[in-house]
């Protein structure tokens, strides 16, 4: 493997560790939906919790480090699946993305207010930006997180369970990628990528 292919391989691994559990969730949902439609979402959420835990362990074995965000989101995934399984209440599963995105939005805004810019902490090793521009970027991300929380609420309350499950896997990730891409002109205009 050449030096040029190492980052590509790492990106592919990271993609599958992030997106793989969601694909497993959707496959499990479709499988159980055929014979047990009322319980499909709860069991698929349990499968997602297990898959997310395995992804966390694989990430630890490969990198010997774990991001607090990944740990926290895995705990929330497992907790919401467990509570839904114990209570039979699917709302804990439906509202998990709302809770996570709203919390991320609050943390990012709080970071700007208290001078601990979370976006800069996450991306500062890759980009150089003036502090005021980091704050602008953070506010944009916070608005995006709040919008995703609102979108999740609209979808689960107004559309079918099948639509929500599909959108959770094939809607939220593309929207996140699209939003990330829309921030590239801002980064190119006001900052530069670090080369070392």
RAFEN-V972311 format. One record per pair of residues at least 24 apart in sequence whose C-alpha atoms are under 10 Angstrom apart, sorted by sequence separation. I is the first residue (numbers start at 1). J is the second residue. D is the distance in Angstrom with one decimal. If there is no record, write none. Layout:
I,J,D
I,J,D
This chain:
24,48,6.7
25,49,8.8
50,74,9.3
53,77,9.2
73,97,9.7
76,100,8.1
111,135,9.0
112,136,9.1
148,172,7.7
22,47,9.6
23,48,8.8
25,50,9.7
49,74,7.1
52,77,7.9
53,78,8.2
21,47,8.4
22,48,6.7
24,50,9.9
25,51,8.1
48,74,9.5
49,75,8.4
52,78,8.3
109,135,8.9
112,138,7.1
21,48,5.7
22,49,9.8
24,51,7.3
25,52,9.7
49,76,8.9
50,77,9.2
51,78,9.9
73,100,7.4
108,135,9.4
111,138,8.5
112,139,7.7
148,175,8.9
20,48,9.5
21,49,8.2
23,51,9.8
24,52,9.6
49,77,5.6
50,78,7.6
72,100,9.4
110,138,10.0
111,139,9.8
148,176,9.0
21,50,8.4
22,51,8.4
48,77,7.5
49,78,4.7
109,138,7.1
110,139,9.9
21,51,5.1
22,52,8.4
48,78,8.0
49,79,8.3
108,138,6.2
109,139,6.3
112,142,10.0
20,51,8.0
21,52,5.6
46,77,8.6
47,78,9.4
49,80,8.9
50,81,9.8
108,139,7.3
109,140,9.6
144,175,9.7
145,176,9.3
20,52,8.5
21,53,9.0
45,77,7.8
46,78,7.2
49,81,6.8
108,140,9.6
109,141,8.9
110,142,9.6
144,176,8.5
19,52,9.6
21,54,8.8
45,78,8.2
46,79,9.6
48,81,8.3
49,82,8.7
105,138,9.1
108,141,7.5
109,142,6.1
17,51,9.2
18,52,8.3
21,55,7.4
46,80,9.0
47,81,8.8
105,139,8.6
108,142,5.7
109,143,8.9
17,52,8.1
20,55,8.2
45,80,8.2
46,81,5.3
69,104,9.1
105,140,9.6
107,142,8.2
108,143,9.5
141,176,10.0
144,179,7.8
19,55,9.7
45,81,5.3
46,82,7.1
105,141,7.3
106,142,7.1
144,180,9.9
17,54,8.9
18,55,7.6
44,81,8.7
45,82,8.6
104,141,9.0
105,142,4.2
106,143,9.6
108,145,9.2
17,55,5.3
18,56,9.3
42,80,9.6
43,81,8.2
46,84,9.0
104,142,7.1
105,143,6.8
141,179,8.7
16,55,8.7
17,56,7.9
42,81,6.7
43,82,9.8
45,84,8.6
46,85,7.8
103,142,9.5
105,144,7.8
106,145,8.8
140,179,9.6
141,180,8.9
17,57,10.0
41,81,9.4
42,82,8.8
45,85,8.8
102,142,8.5
104,144,9.8
105,145,5.1
106,146,8.5
14,55,9.5
17,58,8.0
18,59,9.9
42,83,9.7
43,84,9.3
101,142,8.8
102,143,9.5
104,145,6.5
105,146,5.8
17,59,7.4
42,84,6.4
43,85,7.6
101,143,10.0
102,144,9.7
103,145,8.4
104,146,8.3
105,147,9.2
141,183,9.5
41,84,9.5
42,85,6.1
101,144,8.6
102,145,6.2
103,146,8.6
105,148,9.7
140,183,8.8
41,85,9.8
42,86,9.8
101,145,4.9
102,146,5.3
105,149,9.1
13,58,9.9
14,59,8.2
45,90,9.6
100,145,8.6
101,146,6.2
102,147,8.6
104,149,9.8
13,59,9.1
39,85,9.2
42,88,7.6
100,146,9.7
101,147,8.4
102,148,8.1
103,149,9.2
137,183,7.9
42,89,8.4
46,93,10.0
98,145,9.0
99,146,9.8
101,148,6.4
102,149,5.7
42,90,6.6
45,93,7.1
97,145,9.9
98,146,8.4
100,148,9.7
101,149,5.2
102,150,8.5
13,62,9.7
39,88,8.4
41,90,7.3
42,91,10.0
98,147,9.5
100,149,7.8
101,150,9.0
137,186,8.3
38,88,9.8
42,92,9.5
98,148,7.3
99,149,7.1
136,186,9.7
137,187,8.7
39,90,9.1
42,93,7.5
97,148,8.1
98,149,4.1
101,152,9.3
10,62,9.8
18,70,9.4
38,90,9.7
41,93,8.0
97,149,6.5
98,150,7.0
41,94,9.3
96,149,9.3
97,150,9.7
98,151,8.3
99,152,9.7
133,186,8.8
134,187,9.4
95,149,8.7
97,151,9.7
98,152,5.9
99,153,10.0
133,187,8.8
67,122,9.6
97,152,6.7
98,153,6.6
96,152,9.2
97,153,8.8
134,190,9.6
95,152,7.6
133,190,7.2
134,191,9.6
94,152,7.9
95,153,7.2
129,187,7.7
133,191,8.5
94,153,8.1
128,187,8.7
129,188,9.7
127,187,7.9
129,189,9.7
130,190,7.7
94,155,9.3
95,156,8.2
127,188,9.6
129,190,6.4
130,191,7.4
94,156,6.3
95,157,9.9
128,190,8.7
129,191,4.6
93,156,10.0
94,157,8.9
128,191,5.3
129,192,7.0
127,191,6.7
128,192,5.4
129,193,9.1
91,156,8.9
127,192,5.7
128,193,6.3
91,157,9.8
126,192,8.6
127,193,4.4
128,194,6.6
94,161,9.1
126,193,5.8
127,194,5.4
125,193,8.9
126,194,5.3
127,195,9.0
124,193,9.5
125,194,7.2
126,195,7.9
94,164,8.2
124,194,8.9
125,195,9.8
126,196,8.9
90,161,9.9
94,165,9.0
97,168,8.5
125,196,9.3
94,168,9.5
97,172,9.6
41,161,8.0
40,161,9.8
41,162,9.1
44,165,9.8
38,161,9.9
37,161,9.7
41,165,8.1
37,162,9.8
33,162,8.9
30,162,8.7
29,162,8.8
30,165,9.4
26,162,9.8
29,165,7.8
30,166,9.8
29,166,9.5
26,165,6.9
25,165,8.8
26,166,7.1
26,168,8.8
22,165,9.8
23,166,9.9
25,168,9.8
26,169,7.0
22,166,10.0
25,169,8.4
26,170,9.6
24,169,9.8
22,168,8.2
23,169,6.8
22,169,5.8
23,170,9.1
21,169,9.6
22,170,9.1
20,169,10.0
19,169,8.2
19,170,9.9
22,173,9.8
19,173,8.3
18,173,9.9
